[in-house]
């Protein structure tokens, strides 16, 4: 339906687009601007869309009230390990299911796909119990191992990688096989470098999944220096358990802005990558 | 050679397979086993009670409310999300200068931390918050969104839709761009209106994507937890206590691991049935599939 539009229709479309953009943009703007307003101003009427006085004290409070730098690091390193680990696990498995013939591969693929049907919420009670037995409660291990090896993100990534390798022409690898290269060598030197777009998609998808985990951290982690960011954000409350809004918003800004900035610079990879995983999945 | 090849295959899938066995299959077996037990973690009781938890589930006075909340949330989310996603995809598919900027804006909440996004909306939706402030400038007195049963559900759905609709938008956009342009040209020559072109060409040709996004969105909607925990804690009353939140309350706040496991089985059955039904619907709803 891409046809040339009349100027009046164009103007109407721009108007519609701008109105529709408000609920997508305004919350982020409001988060950033409210976080630098003095506490007396954040519920001011009429709402102050552009702050005229700046008060950075809520940012100091973010670090004063909780070990926020430590919590930031926790989220970063957990997401990094899960992302790299999932790329390794899922590209190996995806490649094998797409290329290597071995007895039972179809059945095993169905078993793996079962993981797609299984929201982690279903197995959270036994996983907690297993972690307790293994001494992993209040450690980051369950947040790393489960998503990377057996959780929905890892299974989904395997599926994406398999679809990608199926679509990749096999001739490129056959020449190498005639030369007597082993499977792993072929995978590592020929197939994997070609799979960069799929790997990028898997990486973005997995990173966002890990970065957003909320149920799992609040179930497994009990001490503030172990908390991850989503969990830490909700801990800035007063003695009546009411949110300390300016501090929560400052912490939320610190959490959200870096990823947003990366997104703005790499938006093509983000959008096409996630569209790719969705389409093929 | 064939044996070495098989060995390579097993080694390649080993990490994933071990993960599935340890973190999916064994826990699934355990959850069934736990559901047959009366297990209070605080009291330290653990005894076999057979189907008692399932009988309790059937007569749980909260269950109808929980299922209603889950049903309303999922239905509202899917309808709102898919129709908005399709509208946005059609809009950003137009030939307009600067359209990529809008595509980026609509997509941007996808990369914002879920809890950060939820906190800001919670802040905006306070009785004296930004949304009611803006309404008041037009002389409208807004409700206390998160403390009124009807608006609380609308609020949690809305927060979730704006967070993730960008993802479905790009899926629809890719599908729209895959529709051969000659079809529209032929239809125009035959005098078909824009609306007719949309109904007779666009919708049938993107129907596989509609079904796919519907499955992803429904299964995702059944997993909603953080938004509920941060915005409403299941309230007011039980109006936003969806199944996963109820499961979390029973298992981890009231320490009833046995009953919590029974609720987990219910969740699993619902997800499995929905996925199966939608997969079957594919034959009826989807016109073209490659």
Contacts between the chains, C-beta under 8 A, distances in Angstrom:
chain1	res1	chain2	res2	distance
A	1	B	90	7.3
A	1	B	93	7.1
A	1	B	176	7.7
A	1	B	184	6.0
A	1	B	194	7.1
A	1	B	197	6.7
A	1	B	198	7.3
A	1	B	202	7.0
A	2	B	93	6.6
A	2	B	94	6.9
A	2	B	95	5.3
A	2	B	181	7.3
A	3	B	95	7.8
A	3	B	184	7.9
A	4	B	95	7.0
A	5	B	94	6.7
A	5	B	95	6.9
A	5	B	96	7.4
A	10	B	96	6.3
A	13	B	91	6.8
A	13	B	94	6.2
A	13	B	96	6.3
A	14	B	96	7.1
A	16	B	91	6.9
A	17	B	91	6.0
A	17	B	102	5.0
A	20	B	87	8.0
A	20	B	88	6.9
A	20	B	91	7.4
A	20	B	106	7.6
A	21	B	102	6.3
A	21	B	105	5.0
A	21	B	106	7.0
A	23	B	158	7.9
A	23	B	162	5.0
A	24	B	105	5.4
A	24	B	106	5.5
A	24	B	108	6.4
A	24	B	109	5.8
A	24	B	162	6.0
A	24	B	166	7.6
A	25	B	105	5.6
A	25	B	108	7.5
A	27	B	109	7.6
A	27	B	117	6.7
A	27	B	120	4.5
A	27	B	121	6.0
A	27	B	124	6.5
A	27	B	162	7.7
A	28	B	108	7.1
A	28	B	109	7.6
A	28	B	112	6.5
A	28	B	120	7.3
A	30	B	120	6.2
A	30	B	123	7.5
A	30	B	124	6.4
A	30	B	130	5.7
A	31	B	116	7.1
A	31	B	119	7.8
A	31	B	120	4.3
A	31	B	123	7.8
A	34	B	123	7.0
A	43	B	126	7.5
A	43	B	128	4.9
A	43	B	129	7.1
A	43	B	133	8.0
A	45	B	128	7.6
A	45	B	133	5.5
A	45	B	136	6.6
A	46	B	133	6.5
A	46	B	136	7.7
A	46	B	137	5.7
A	47	B	130	5.3
A	47	B	133	4.0
A	47	B	134	6.2
A	47	B	137	7.8
A	88	B	15	7.7
A	89	B	15	4.7
A	89	B	16	5.4
A	89	B	19	7.1
A	90	B	16	7.0
A	92	B	12	4.6
A	92	B	13	7.1
A	92	B	15	6.8
A	92	B	16	7.4
A	93	B	12	6.3
A	93	B	13	4.6
A	93	B	15	7.2
A	93	B	16	3.9
A	93	B	17	7.7
A	95	B	12	6.3
A	96	B	8	7.5
A	96	B	9	4.9
A	96	B	12	3.5
A	96	B	13	4.8
A	97	B	13	6.9
A	100	B	5	6.2
A	100	B	6	7.9
A	100	B	8	6.0
A	100	B	9	3.9
A	100	B	12	6.6
A	101	B	5	6.7
A	101	B	6	7.7
A	101	B	9	7.3
A	102	B	5	6.8
A	102	B	6	4.0
A	102	B	8	7.9
A	102	B	9	3.3
A	102	B	10	6.3
A	103	B	6	6.4
A	105	B	9	6.4
A	108	B	13	6.4
A	108	B	17	6.4
A	111	B	17	7.5
A	111	B	20	6.2
A	111	B	25	7.7
A	112	B	13	7.7
A	112	B	16	6.1
A	112	B	17	7.0
A	112	B	20	5.6
A	114	B	20	7.1
A	114	B	24	6.5
A	114	B	25	7.6
A	115	B	20	5.5
A	115	B	24	5.1
A	117	B	271	6.3
A	117	B	272	5.9
A	117	B	275	6.2
A	118	B	24	5.6
A	118	B	28	7.1
A	118	B	268	7.1
A	118	B	271	7.8
A	119	B	219	7.2
A	119	B	222	6.7
A	119	B	223	4.8
A	119	B	244	7.7
A	119	B	267	6.8
A	119	B	268	7.9
A	119	B	271	6.1
A	121	B	223	5.8
A	121	B	225	7.0
A	121	B	244	4.8
A	121	B	247	6.5
A	121	B	248	7.9
A	121	B	264	7.1
A	121	B	267	6.3
A	122	B	28	7.4
A	122	B	31	6.7
A	122	B	264	4.7
A	122	B	265	7.8
A	122	B	267	5.5
A	122	B	268	4.6
A	122	B	271	7.7
A	123	B	23	7.4
A	123	B	24	6.8
A	123	B	27	3.7
A	123	B	28	6.3
A	123	B	30	8.0
A	123	B	31	6.1
A	123	B	264	7.2
A	124	B	247	7.8
A	124	B	248	7.9
A	124	B	251	7.4
A	124	B	264	7.4
A	125	B	31	6.3
A	125	B	34	6.3
A	125	B	251	5.3
A	125	B	257	5.4
A	125	B	260	5.3
A	125	B	261	5.2
A	125	B	264	6.2
A	126	B	26	7.5
A	126	B	27	3.9
A	126	B	28	8.0
A	126	B	30	3.7
A	126	B	31	5.3
A	126	B	34	6.6
A	126	B	261	7.5
A	127	B	23	6.9
A	127	B	27	5.4
A	128	B	252	7.9
A	129	B	30	7.2
A	129	B	34	7.9
A	129	B	257	7.4
A	130	B	26	7.7
A	130	B	27	7.0
A	130	B	30	7.7
A	145	B	19	7.8
A	145	B	23	7.3
A	146	B	23	5.0
A	148	B	19	7.3
A	149	B	15	6.1
A	149	B	16	6.8
A	149	B	18	6.7
A	149	B	19	2.6
A	149	B	20	7.9
A	149	B	22	7.4
A	149	B	23	6.1
A	150	B	16	7.8
A	150	B	19	3.5
A	150	B	20	5.1
A	150	B	21	7.9
A	150	B	22	6.4
A	150	B	23	3.0
A	150	B	24	5.0
A	151	B	19	8.0
A	151	B	23	6.7
A	154	B	16	6.8
A	154	B	19	6.5
A	155	B	16	7.7
A	155	B	20	7.4
A	158	B	16	5.8
A	182	B	8	7.5
A	183	B	4	7.9
A	183	B	5	6.9
A	183	B	8	3.9
A	183	B	12	7.6
A	184	B	8	6.9
A	187	B	12	7.6
A	208	B	110	7.5
A	208	B	111	6.6
A	211	B	113	6.3
A	212	B	113	6.3
A	212	B	114	4.2
A	212	B	115	7.4
A	212	B	226	7.6
A	214	B	114	6.8
A	214	B	115	5.9
A	214	B	225	6.4
A	214	B	226	3.8
A	214	B	229	7.1
A	215	B	225	4.9
A	215	B	226	7.1
A	215	B	244	7.7
A	215	B	248	6.7
A	218	B	229	7.8
A	219	B	248	7.9
A	219	B	252	5.9
A	229	B	113	6.7
A	229	B	115	7.6
A	230	B	113	6.4
A	230	B	114	6.7
A	230	B	115	3.7
A	230	B	116	7.8
A	230	B	226	6.8
A	231	B	115	7.9
A	233	B	113	7.9
A	233	B	115	5.1
A	233	B	116	6.4
A	233	B	119	6.0
A	234	B	115	6.6
A	234	B	119	7.4
A	234	B	229	7.9
A	234	B	230	6.0
A	243	B	119	7.5
A	243	B	122	7.3
A	243	B	123	7.8
A	245	B	123	5.5
A	248	B	119	5.3
A	248	B	123	7.6
A	249	B	119	7.0
A	249	B	120	6.9
A	249	B	123	6.5
A	252	B	113	7.2
A	252	B	115	7.6
A	252	B	116	3.7
A	252	B	119	5.0
A	252	B	120	6.3
A	253	B	116	7.7
A	255	B	113	4.7
A	255	B	115	7.8
A	255	B	116	4.8
A	256	B	112	4.6
A	256	B	113	5.1
A	256	B	116	4.4
A	256	B	117	7.3
A	259	B	111	5.1
A	259	B	112	7.1
A	259	B	113	6.9
A	260	B	108	6.5
A	260	B	111	6.2
A	260	B	112	6.4
A	262	B	111	7.9
A	263	B	108	6.7
A	263	B	111	4.4
A	264	B	104	7.2
A	267	B	104	5.5
A	267	B	107	7.4
A	270	B	107	7.5
A	270	B	110	8.0
A	270	B	111	6.6
A	271	B	103	7.2
A	271	B	104	7.9
A	271	B	107	5.7
A	271	B	170	5.3
A	274	B	110	7.2
A	274	B	167	6.1
A	274	B	170	6.7
A	275	B	170	4.2
A	275	B	171	5.9
A	275	B	173	7.5
A	275	B	174	5.1
A	278	B	167	6.7
A	278	B	170	7.6
A	278	B	171	4.8
A	278	B	212	7.4
A	278	B	213	7.5
A	278	B	216	7.0
A	279	B	171	6.4
A	279	B	174	6.0
A	279	B	209	7.6
A	279	B	212	7.9
A	281	B	212	7.9
A	281	B	216	7.8
